[in-house]
Amino acid sequence: MRMLVTGGAGFIGRWVVKQLLLDGHQVWVLDNLSNGRRSNLEDLESHPNFQEFVEGDIKDQKALETLFRNKFDVCYHLAASINVQDSIDDPATTFANDTVGTFHILEAAKKTRVKVVFMSTCMVYDRAQHPTGIAETDITKPASPYAGAKLAAENMVLSYYYAYGLPVVVIRPFNTYGPFQKTGGEGGVVAIFITRKLAGEDLHIYGDGKQTRDLLYVEDCANFVVQSGYSDKANGELINAGLGQDVSVNELAILIVGDESRIRHIAHIHPQSEIPKLLCSNAKARNLLGWEPTVSLQEGLAKTEAWIRSTRNL
């Protein structure tokens, strides 16, 4: 099939592109490189099915109109502003990128009947209330403009399914980590901790460190993203993806550095937007897509550390 990946030069986007190429599809990438890096695609652009990298913005309607003339089968829409603190400091930029940009993608897709897989976030939820974790039917709580913009975009995406019959899927991956993730910014706790460990620096934990995360290895996440685009059964659905087990940030730090004396607790930069317990119920993804994670936390941490070591020539 003919696939477009917006944000395809980003952390998760890069792995989605790789999986699509491995599955034999023709792939185009749209990215404005505000978050992504062209270097993330270095080993993929030589693939015979890699069609084109377009440096452009999802808010540029004329650029989208031109790009969508390629008659894609699926648009995997990952391009977004993703930093919670940035959204608090500058909500207008996050809203413009995550909500308005998504609207322009939907308009382009509607004209050419392209299926849209919209990447949302687990940050739209309130804390996990049940031992089985957060299900898609659980309440949402937009505790940051980032979460609010993503929820607004989700509703727009689903409205195109109901109003126009456009095939769409809304996906909510939990805390994704692995090779090619930046060591700064939101969601990079694993990369940040490992980088600081290798540099001989202390690990800094916001708040008391009792907050938990459901950490999903990036190749498992990319496989989930791709599968949601392949499946007609996913159309019109909201679907979570996570490992299905959580770990406190304190426990994660010990797993990574192995030395409590190297852990420091510091004041939280946005406590009002912190989710105390993130644990994913991935039952719907298992039942609907036949998807399940294959990489354990311990294995994923080892793979990620090996990659970071390789980039630092350690």
C-alpha positions as CSV (number, residue, x, y, z in Angstrom):
1,M,0.0,0.0,0.0
2,R,0.9,3.7,-0.2
3,M,1.5,5.1,3.2
4,L,2.1,8.6,4.6
5,V,3.7,9.1,8.0
6,T,3.5,12.7,9.4
7,G,6.2,13.2,12.0
8,G,8.0,10.3,10.4
9,A,11.4,11.7,11.4
10,G,10.5,11.7,15.0
11,F,11.2,9.0,17.6
12,I,8.2,6.8,17.2
13,G,7.6,7.9,13.6
14,R,11.0,6.6,12.5
15,W,10.1,3.1,13.8
16,V,6.7,3.2,12.2
17,V,8.4,4.1,8.8
18,K,10.8,1.1,9.4
19,Q,8.0,-1.3,10.1
20,L,6.0,-0.2,7.1
21,L,9.0,-0.7,4.8
22,L,9.7,-4.1,6.3
23,D,6.0,-5.0,5.5
24,G,6.6,-4.1,1.9
25,H,4.7,-0.8,1.6
26,Q,5.7,2.4,-0.2
27,V,6.3,5.2,2.3
28,W,6.3,9.0,2.2
29,V,7.3,11.1,5.2
30,L,6.2,14.6,6.1
31,D,8.0,16.4,8.9
32,N,8.9,20.0,9.7
33,L,11.9,18.8,11.8
34,S,10.9,21.0,14.8
35,N,11.0,17.8,16.9
36,G,12.2,15.1,14.5
37,R,15.7,14.7,13.0
38,R,16.5,13.9,9.4
39,S,19.3,11.7,10.7
40,N,16.7,9.3,12.2
41,L,15.9,8.2,8.7
42,E,19.4,7.8,7.4
43,D,19.4,4.0,7.3
44,L,15.8,3.9,5.8
45,E,15.9,6.4,2.9
46,S,18.0,4.0,0.8
47,H,15.2,1.4,0.9
48,P,13.7,0.9,-2.5
49,N,10.2,1.5,-1.1
50,F,11.1,4.8,0.6
51,Q,9.5,7.2,-1.8
52,E,10.0,10.8,-0.5
53,F,10.9,12.9,2.5
54,V,9.0,16.2,2.5
55,E,10.1,18.9,4.8
56,G,6.8,20.7,5.5
57,D,4.2,21.6,8.1
58,I,0.8,20.0,8.7
59,K,-0.7,23.5,9.0
60,D,0.3,24.3,5.4
61,Q,-2.9,23.5,3.5
62,K,-1.4,23.9,0.0
63,A,1.5,21.6,0.8
64,L,-1.0,19.0,2.1
65,E,-3.1,19.3,-1.0
66,T,-0.1,18.7,-3.2
67,L,1.2,15.8,-1.0
68,F,-2.2,14.0,-0.9
69,R,-2.2,13.8,-4.7
70,N,-0.1,10.7,-4.2
71,K,-3.4,8.9,-3.3
72,F,-2.3,7.3,-0.1
73,D,-4.1,4.3,1.4
74,V,-3.3,5.3,5.0
75,C,-2.0,8.4,6.7
76,Y,-0.3,7.7,10.0
77,H,-0.6,11.1,11.7
78,L,2.1,11.4,14.4
79,A,3.2,15.0,13.9
80,A,2.5,17.0,17.0
81,S,3.9,19.2,19.8
82,I,4.4,16.7,22.6
83,N,5.9,18.6,25.6
84,V,3.6,19.1,28.5
85,Q,5.5,22.0,30.1
86,D,5.8,23.7,26.7
87,S,2.0,23.5,26.3
88,I,1.6,25.1,29.7
89,D,4.0,27.9,28.9
90,D,2.7,28.4,25.3
91,P,-0.7,26.7,24.8
92,A,-1.3,28.5,21.5
93,T,1.5,26.6,19.7
94,T,0.4,23.2,21.0
95,F,-3.2,23.9,20.0
96,A,-2.2,25.1,16.5
97,N,-0.1,22.0,15.9
98,D,-2.1,19.3,17.6
99,T,-5.6,20.4,17.0
100,V,-5.6,22.7,14.0
101,G,-2.9,20.7,12.2
102,T,-4.9,17.6,12.7
103,F,-8.0,19.3,11.2
104,H,-6.0,20.1,8.1
105,I,-4.9,16.5,7.8
106,L,-8.5,15.4,8.1
107,E,-9.6,17.8,5.4
108,A,-6.9,16.5,3.0
109,A,-7.8,12.9,3.8
110,K,-11.5,13.5,3.3
111,K,-11.0,14.8,-0.2
112,T,-9.0,11.7,-1.2
113,R,-10.7,9.1,1.1
114,V,-7.5,8.3,3.0
115,K,-7.7,6.3,6.2
116,V,-6.2,8.4,9.2
117,V,-4.6,6.8,12.2
118,F,-4.3,9.6,14.8
119,M,-1.8,9.2,17.5
120,S,-3.1,10.6,20.8
121,T,-1.6,10.0,24.2
122,C,-2.2,8.4,27.6
123,M,-1.9,11.8,29.1
124,V,-5.6,12.4,28.3
125,Y,-6.6,10.1,31.2
126,D,-7.0,10.5,34.9
127,R,-5.1,8.1,37.1
128,A,-5.6,4.4,36.9
129,Q,-8.4,3.4,39.3
130,H,-8.5,-0.4,38.7
131,P,-5.9,-3.2,39.1
132,T,-6.4,-4.0,35.5
133,G,-5.4,-0.5,34.4
134,I,-6.9,2.3,32.4
135,A,-9.4,1.2,29.7
136,E,-10.6,3.2,26.8
137,T,-13.9,3.7,28.5
138,D,-12.4,5.3,31.6
139,I,-12.8,9.0,32.2
140,T,-10.5,11.6,30.7
141,K,-8.9,14.6,32.4
142,P,-7.2,17.2,30.3
143,A,-4.7,18.3,33.0
144,S,-2.5,20.2,30.6
145,P,-3.1,22.1,27.3
146,Y,-1.3,19.3,25.6
147,A,-3.9,16.8,26.8
148,G,-6.7,19.2,26.0
149,A,-5.4,19.8,22.4
150,K,-5.1,16.0,21.9
151,L,-8.7,15.4,23.2
152,A,-10.0,18.1,20.9
153,A,-8.2,16.6,18.0
154,E,-9.5,13.1,18.9
155,N,-13.1,14.4,18.8
156,M,-12.5,16.0,15.4
157,V,-11.0,12.8,14.1
158,L,-14.0,10.7,15.3
159,S,-16.4,13.3,13.9
160,Y,-15.1,12.7,10.4
161,Y,-15.8,9.0,10.9
162,Y,-19.4,9.6,11.9
163,A,-20.2,12.7,9.7
164,Y,-18.3,11.6,6.5
165,G,-17.7,7.9,6.9
166,L,-14.0,8.5,6.7
167,P,-12.1,5.5,8.1
168,V,-10.2,6.7,11.2
169,V,-8.6,5.2,14.3
170,V,-7.5,7.1,17.5
171,I,-4.7,5.4,19.3
172,R,-3.4,6.2,22.8
173,P,0.0,4.6,23.4
174,F,1.4,4.8,27.0
175,N,4.9,5.8,27.9
176,T,7.0,4.8,24.9
177,Y,10.8,4.5,25.2
178,G,13.8,3.0,23.3
179,P,16.5,3.8,20.7
180,F,16.3,7.2,18.9
181,Q,14.4,8.9,21.8
182,K,15.8,12.3,22.7
183,T,17.4,12.5,26.1
184,G,15.6,15.8,26.9
185,G,11.9,16.8,26.8
186,E,8.7,15.1,27.9
187,G,8.4,11.4,28.0
188,G,12.1,10.7,27.8
189,V,12.6,9.5,31.4
190,V,14.3,6.3,30.4
191,A,16.7,8.0,28.0
192,I,17.4,10.8,30.4
193,F,18.1,8.4,33.3
194,I,20.4,6.1,31.2
195,T,22.3,9.1,29.8
196,R,22.9,10.6,33.2
197,K,24.0,7.2,34.5
198,L,26.5,6.7,31.7
199,A,27.8,10.3,32.3
200,G,28.4,9.5,36.0
201,E,25.7,12.0,37.1
202,D,23.0,11.7,39.6
203,L,19.5,10.8,38.5
204,H,16.9,13.6,39.2
205,I,13.3,12.6,40.0
206,Y,10.5,15.1,40.0
207,G,8.5,14.9,43.3
208,D,8.4,11.9,45.5
209,G,9.0,9.4,42.7
210,K,5.9,7.3,43.6
211,Q,4.2,8.2,40.4
212,T,4.0,5.2,38.1
213,R,4.5,4.7,34.3
214,D,3.5,1.9,32.0
215,L,6.6,1.7,29.8
216,L,6.2,0.4,26.2
217,Y,9.2,-0.5,24.1
218,V,9.2,1.5,20.9
219,E,9.2,-1.4,18.4
220,D,6.2,-2.8,20.2
221,C,4.6,0.6,19.9
222,A,5.4,1.0,16.2
223,N,3.9,-2.5,15.5
224,F,0.7,-1.4,17.3
225,V,0.5,1.8,15.3
226,V,1.0,0.0,12.0
227,Q,-1.5,-2.8,12.8
228,S,-4.2,-0.2,13.7
229,G,-3.9,1.1,10.1
230,Y,-4.2,-2.3,8.5
231,S,-7.3,-3.4,10.4
232,D,-10.8,-2.4,9.2
233,K,-12.1,-3.6,12.6
234,A,-10.2,-0.7,14.2
235,N,-12.1,2.0,12.2
236,G,-14.0,4.4,14.4
237,E,-12.3,3.1,17.6
238,L,-10.2,4.4,20.4
239,I,-7.4,1.9,21.3
240,N,-4.8,1.9,24.1
241,A,-1.4,0.3,23.9
242,G,0.9,-0.4,26.8
243,L,2.9,-3.1,28.5
244,G,0.2,-3.8,30.9
245,Q,2.4,-3.3,34.0
246,D,3.5,-0.2,35.7
247,V,6.7,0.8,37.6
248,S,7.2,3.7,39.9
249,V,9.8,6.3,38.8
250,N,11.8,5.4,42.0
251,E,11.8,1.7,41.0
252,L,12.8,2.6,37.5
253,A,15.7,4.7,38.7
254,I,17.0,1.8,40.8
255,L,16.6,-0.6,37.8
256,I,18.7,1.7,35.7
257,V,21.4,3.0,38.1
258,G,21.4,0.3,40.8
259,D,22.6,2.7,43.4
260,E,20.2,4.7,45.6
261,S,23.0,7.2,46.5
262,R,22.9,8.5,42.9
263,I,19.2,9.4,43.1
264,R,18.0,12.9,43.9
265,H,14.5,14.2,44.3
266,I,13.7,17.7,43.0
267,A,10.7,20.0,42.9
268,H,8.2,19.0,40.2
269,I,8.0,21.5,37.3
270,H,4.3,20.8,36.6
271,P,2.8,18.9,39.6
272,Q,-0.7,20.1,38.5
273,S,-0.4,18.0,35.3
274,E,1.2,14.9,36.9
275,I,-0.7,11.6,36.6
276,P,0.0,9.6,39.8
277,K,-0.7,6.2,38.3
278,L,-0.4,5.2,34.6
279,L,-1.2,1.6,34.0
280,C,-2.6,0.5,30.6
281,S,-5.3,-2.1,30.0
282,N,-4.3,-3.4,26.6
283,A,-7.2,-5.9,26.3
284,K,-8.9,-4.1,23.5
285,A,-5.7,-4.0,21.3
286,R,-5.2,-7.7,22.0
287,N,-8.8,-8.6,21.1
288,L,-9.3,-6.2,18.2
289,L,-5.9,-6.3,16.5
290,G,-4.3,-9.5,17.9
291,W,-1.5,-7.2,19.1
292,E,0.5,-7.8,22.3
293,P,3.8,-6.4,23.5
294,T,6.8,-8.7,23.1
295,V,9.6,-6.9,24.9
296,S,9.8,-6.9,28.7
297,L,10.9,-3.8,30.6
298,Q,14.2,-5.4,31.6
299,E,15.0,-6.3,28.0
300,G,13.9,-2.9,26.7
301,L,16.0,-1.1,29.2
302,A,19.0,-3.2,28.1
303,K,18.4,-2.6,24.4
304,T,18.0,1.2,25.1
305,E,21.2,1.4,27.1
306,A,23.1,-0.5,24.5
307,W,21.9,1.9,21.8
308,I,22.8,5.0,23.9
309,R,26.2,3.6,24.6
310,S,26.8,3.1,20.9
311,T,25.9,6.7,20.2
312,R,28.4,7.9,22.8
313,N,31.1,5.5,21.6
314,L,31.3,3.9,25.1
